């Protein structure tokens, strides 16, 4: 069963217009407990990009990249820890809400300094 060209276009348009889930994610080094906390308006895409950058040795956190090579990819876990709760309010600011959540999680997980890979 092939959808008509018009219905395919409508489905593609709907897909492109649907906002991706925004949220906060953690990359955790299971060997030493250090964490990298990131946030994105497309949290799944951002985690995929981070994994790709680590494999290509181009991630922005050089310390995380060094540990990725030293300990191996199988010693790291990727986890979405929070998602932006969408609201119908036209004044709702997804980016501001994401920034607020990211700050809270960065503070909670102490991802700066010796416990983490983030840089201030």
N, C-alpha and C positions, 0 to 999 in steps of 0.2 A: 504494500500500500504506500504509494508515493504521494506526499502532499502536493497540492497545486503550487505553482510558482508564487502566487499571491499569498497563500498561507505560509509558505516558507519565508517570504520576505517579512511578513508580520511577526513570525516567531523570531527571526533574526533581530528585527527592530526591538522587540520586547526584551530579548536577551541583553542587547546593548544598553537599553535604557534602565535595566534593573540594577540598582546599586549593589556592589559587592559587599559582603559582610566586613565591617570595619572592626578592628580590635587590637588587642595586645597579645604578643607571643613571647615565649621564652625559649632560648637555646641553652640547654643545660649540659655541662660537662660532667658526666657521671663519675669520672675518675677523681676530680678534685673539688666538685661542687660549685665551681664558678659558673656564672650565668650572664647571658646577654639578653637584655629586654628591649624589644622593638615594638613599634606600633605602626599600623597602616590602615588606610581607607579600604584596602583590599588585603586583609590579613593572610589569607591562604596564598595569594600570589606573592606576597612579600616573604613568607616563609620559604616558598619554592625558590625565589630569587636568592635568598640567603644561602640555602643549601647549594645552589648552583655556584654562587660566588666562592663558597668555601671549597668546593671541589675544583674550581678553576684557580684557586689561590689568589682571588682578587677581592675578598671581603674587606670592608672598610676598617674592621677591628683587626689590627695586625696581631695582637695577643691571641685572639680567638683563632685566627688563621694558623698561628704557630702551634697552638694546642691541638687543633684539628689534625694537623700533619703528624705531630708527635704521638698523640693518643689513638688516632684513627677515628673514622666517621662513626663506627659502631659504638663508640663511647659517648655519643652525644644524642640528646633527645630534643625534639621540637614539640612545643605544646602551645595551643591557644589558651590563655588564662582568663581572658575576659573579652566580651564583645560589646560594641556600642548598641544600646537598646534604641531602635529606631522609634521616632515619634511622628505623629501626624501634624504636629504644630509647625506651621510654615516658618516660624522664627527659629526652629531647632537648627543648631549648628553642629553637624557631625564632626567636623574637624576640631572644634573647641572641646567637644565631649571626649573625643579620642585623646587629645592632648591632656585633659584632666585625668583620664584613666591611666595613660602612660606614666604620668608623674607619680600617681599613687602606687603603681606597681614597681616603678623604679625605686621608690623609697622603701616599699615593703620588702623587696628582694635584695636591696643593697647591692645593686649591680655596678656601682662605681667603686674604684679602689681595688683592694686586694681580693674582694669577694666576687668581682665581676669583670666583664670585658668592656662595658660602656665607658666612654670618656665624657667628662663634663663639658 
